[in-house]
Amino acid sequence: MNGPRVPLFLERQSYRRRRLVDASRAVPVFGIILFFVPLLWPQPEPGEATGLAERGIYLFLAWGLLVAVTGVISVRLQSRLQEGAPEERAEGKDVL
Amino acid sequence: MSFDLLVSVSLVYVGLLFVIAYWAERRALRGGVRWLRSPLVYTLSLSIYCTAWTFYGAVGYASRSGLEFLTIYIGPTLVLIGWWWCLRKLVRIGRSQRITSIADLISSRYGKSALLGGMVTVIAVVGTTPYLALQLQSVTLSFGVFAEGTPGSFPVPDQRATAIWVAGGMAVFAILFGTRNVDANERHHGVVTAIALEALVKLFALLAVGSFIVWGVAGGIGEVAARINASPLAEIPLDRSRWLALIFVSGAAILVLPRMFQVLVVENEDERHLATASWAFPLYLAAMSVFVIPIAAVGMSELPSWANPDLFVLTLPLAHGHDMLALLAFLGGFSSATSMVIVAAIALATMISNHIVLPLWLSLRAEAPGNLRAVLLTSRRLSIAGVLALGYVYYVWSGGGRELAAIGFVSFTGVVQVMPAAVGGIFWRGATRIGAAAGVSLGAAVWAYTLFLPSFGEGVVFSAATFADGPFGIGWLRPHALFGIEGLDPVVHSVIWSMAVNCAGFLLGSIASFPTPVERLQGAQFVNVFDYSRGPRGWSQSKAEAEDLLIMAQRILGPREAQDLFAAEARIQGKAGFLPDTTPDFLDRLERELAGSVGAATAHAMIGQIAIGTTVSVEDLMAVADEAAQIMEHSIQLQAKSEELSRTARQLREANQKLTELSVQKDSFLGQISHELRTPMTSIRAFSEILMDSEGMEAQERQRFAAIIHDEAQRLTRLLDALLDLSVLEHGQASLNRESVRLRDVIARALAATGSINPDRGLAVRRDTLDEDILICTDTDRLAQVFINIIANARKYCDAAEPQLRIAVQRRGGKVSVDFIDNGSGIPVQSQSVIFEKFCRLSDQSAAGSAGLGLAICREIMQKLGGAITYLPGQGGAAFRVTLPVESAEKAA
């Protein structure tokens, strides 16, 4: 699929952009790990309280962390997408 | 608070939405859409994910299942923060392929399959109808809350009447702003702006109620945390299987829910907005859900146990006497319901009109549609009304009594059946129409059997016995325990089974089938969308450039015709020069003109390329290919025809040449004939005239003249006999009397017959009678005629002092040859080739009485007898060889 002339290395600007894309791809993986933590929580015995407030706070903190990380990556990625040449934006090729 | 106030506030609010939507449409028309289409508006428009289910139902859900309600937000959050994986591609495909709905995406990916589009539409309608009913129910319930809160001040709070009014109002709004035009892009600026405003209202309302509860009622975060931990909520265990299944279902649903697809993909103005939404929308979801647990906990402790937890958002402020806050909450809930209903109705109407009504309409009407636009608009308006009517009917039928959340998951699980075909289609080129249809239909069937039909309750569709023992007592077919797998939550059970069957059908169907060419092209374009499309591109349609059109038209029509056409059009428009405005009428005319030259599909594609700036669609290409194929076939036929024609012409030329030759031959023959006839006739006439005038002529003299006349007449007779004979032979009318005879006898007969010619010159004949002892089967008279002719010639023309003729008979292969060789001077080389022609006489000194037809007749006779007569050179004299086929000889023997 790749054209005949695919550069093996990229200049700094493009390199950073590709690492941002990597980060952007990795965020949901961390999100899944964070949001699957409740599966590890012990089930409450009948009549026993679970510390629901703390558990809720954990989930919202995780949520906030994901939003913040995604926000930072997306804003940077967005500005670089605007700078990049059209074919750079297309990002079809896997080049480092 | 009076009912009138509530109604007037609602009406004022709806009026405000109308004004905002109208204003946004006007702004968009004038091109001032920059901030209207900001990433913020895009993000807020996504908030239609948060329906009245979220606004009211989340609190009720939390009070029953604890933290589990978060799953319906966590799923979409994961999908949004992972936008680079899937959403980005979906949006890019939607923009480059001009996708109008989720049904269009699937239909288009799988080779523009009308069947798949229809299937997805039906599933979407079935899956969305309960959801619409849910919205009507929540608005109606919220009206009812105010009625209960202030008894006496309300007129009769007829729930059904309220629901009708709500449904009707939403239909009017959706029709007004959703079907204003049939834009190729299917973007609705007015609606999007209005729902963005509604998103702000519902967020603000929920945050206001939440803040009031936390700080106004409970007295701070610490207090609320303590109340939460002390509430019954804290004792609810977390169902792990539901946690996983519901995160999956809600994450998948945000991709394929018709209304979410509409705002996420279809209404997307700029791909980069997705980058903002990727963090802003999860933030919005978190904000919408952060106060849900506190409200539930406080509501459960403060309100009586019979209070519906689904309505805590309204009843808590009312219970504390904050009517205005309750009104705000009411508007929030109202916003959630209306925005969802309007977008869902528009999305479904687009799908119904494009994938059900239009295909049916086109297939029912054979002739080309005149005004498709009117049909589309009408069918969309009717569809919106129909969809809302369905929702109302479902609401009335279901009695509006069940929990909001339960209906929501039935709906989600149904719509998610589309997900494998959609996501598989954009990542896997091997996915085929058969696979998609198999997956979607099997998954939908399992969903209907295990979740949708049972959701109506026992005794409605399935009897209690069916639930307990399975249909007809078949235990492993129990709707909630397929194949005996018991103990699962019904939703989890349905999700696992339907997705397993769906994915299996999709995979196996795709692997086993072979895609059509359009399917393969579409598959490549979808899966490799980043290779084929440019980066983010504005949707501002570039106006058709008259000059570009002129350049193109000149290439196709020729410069003068194209310039005339353009100049005429410019004159009609009242302009001077060659460049008219590119009005639709003109484009149509130009396209027709071009179509006359290059075919309709090509012309359409070419005009489209310049006028609309789009890429050629696969269908256009296929149509071009079809036309090209037709043209090629046509040209092949033409070529075959022209070959045939040239073959015929060649045959005609040959025939003509033959005829000309024959005509020349005939002319020369006639010339010769008349010459041959005239010579004796002249002498006959001359001598007969002399005889007539001879008074004193001597008897002897008269006798001599009469003898001459007699001789000439005889010569004429011979000539005519020979001519007749030749004519008979040449025209194949001569009949042959075949009989067995010895060659020796024929030769002897010929020798005897010629004995009287030139008897004074003794011709010595040498023959070997042993060799001649061959039995042949032939026409004896004719063969003898040939021999006589040859021997007579030898007698007449052999100029040797002691003439002799040698007759040699030989068997050569399958033939018998008889050579007649004399010892004269023979025939000169240059004459050898013509001696068999008619009227050929080599000399006329001793040829009195010869017509020059003898050898020609011989040749004809020998051909008739299956043999040949040839001149044999190099024998020291004139030599003729007569060949007879041996078959006739052997047959006789």
Contacts between the chains, C-beta under 8 A, distances in Angstrom:
chain1	res1	chain2	res2	distance
A	1	B	528	7.1
A	1	B	531	6.5
A	21	B	84	6.1
A	24	B	83	7.6
A	24	B	84	4.5
A	25	B	82	7.3
A	25	B	84	5.4
A	25	B	85	6.3
A	27	B	81	5.0
A	27	B	82	6.8
A	28	B	78	5.2
A	28	B	79	7.8
A	28	B	81	5.3
A	28	B	82	3.1
A	28	B	85	6.9
A	31	B	77	7.0
A	31	B	78	5.0
A	31	B	81	5.6
A	31	B	82	7.4
A	32	B	78	6.3
A	35	B	74	5.1
A	35	B	77	8.0
A	35	B	78	7.0
A	35	B	247	6.9
A	36	B	244	7.8
A	38	B	67	6.9
A	38	B	238	5.8
A	38	B	240	8.0
A	38	B	243	6.2
A	39	B	240	5.1
A	39	B	243	6.4
A	39	B	244	7.2
A	41	B	238	6.5
A	43	B	237	4.7
A	43	B	238	7.0
A	44	B	234	7.6
A	44	B	235	5.9
A	44	B	237	5.8
A	46	B	235	7.3
A	47	B	235	6.6
A	48	B	235	6.9
A	49	B	229	5.5
A	49	B	230	7.2
A	49	B	234	4.2
A	49	B	235	6.3
A	50	B	234	5.1
A	50	B	235	7.1
A	50	B	237	8.0
A	51	B	229	6.2
A	51	B	234	7.2
A	52	B	66	6.6
A	52	B	67	7.1
A	52	B	228	5.3
A	52	B	229	5.8
A	52	B	231	7.8
A	52	B	233	5.7
A	52	B	234	4.1
A	52	B	293	7.1
A	53	B	224	7.5
A	53	B	225	3.8
A	53	B	226	7.7
A	53	B	228	4.4
A	53	B	229	5.2
A	53	B	234	8.0
A	53	B	293	7.8
A	54	B	225	7.7
A	55	B	67	6.4
A	56	B	67	6.4
A	56	B	228	7.3
A	56	B	293	5.4
A	57	B	225	7.8
A	59	B	67	6.9
A	59	B	70	6.2
A	60	B	286	6.3
A	60	B	290	6.0
A	63	B	77	6.8
A	63	B	282	6.9
A	63	B	286	4.7
A	64	B	286	6.9
A	66	B	77	7.0
A	66	B	81	5.6
A	66	B	282	6.7
A	67	B	81	7.8
A	67	B	279	5.2
A	67	B	282	5.1
A	67	B	283	4.8
A	67	B	286	6.8
A	68	B	279	7.7
A	70	B	80	7.9
A	70	B	81	4.4
A	70	B	278	5.5
A	70	B	279	4.1
A	70	B	282	7.1
A	71	B	279	3.7
A	71	B	280	7.7
A	71	B	283	7.9
A	74	B	83	8.0
A	74	B	275	4.2
A	74	B	276	6.7
A	74	B	278	5.0
A	74	B	279	5.4
A	75	B	275	7.5
A	77	B	275	5.9
A	78	B	272	5.5
A	78	B	275	4.2
A	78	B	276	7.1
A	81	B	272	6.0
A	81	B	275	7.3
A	81	B	535	7.9
A	81	B	536	7.5
A	82	B	272	7.0
A	84	B	535	7.7
A	86	B	534	5.2
A	86	B	535	4.0
A	87	B	534	7.7
A	87	B	535	7.3
A	88	B	535	7.8
A	89	B	535	3.5
A	89	B	536	6.6
A	90	B	530	5.1
A	90	B	531	7.5
A	90	B	533	7.2
A	90	B	534	6.8
A	90	B	535	5.4
A	91	B	530	6.5
A	92	B	528	7.6
A	92	B	530	4.1
A	92	B	531	4.7
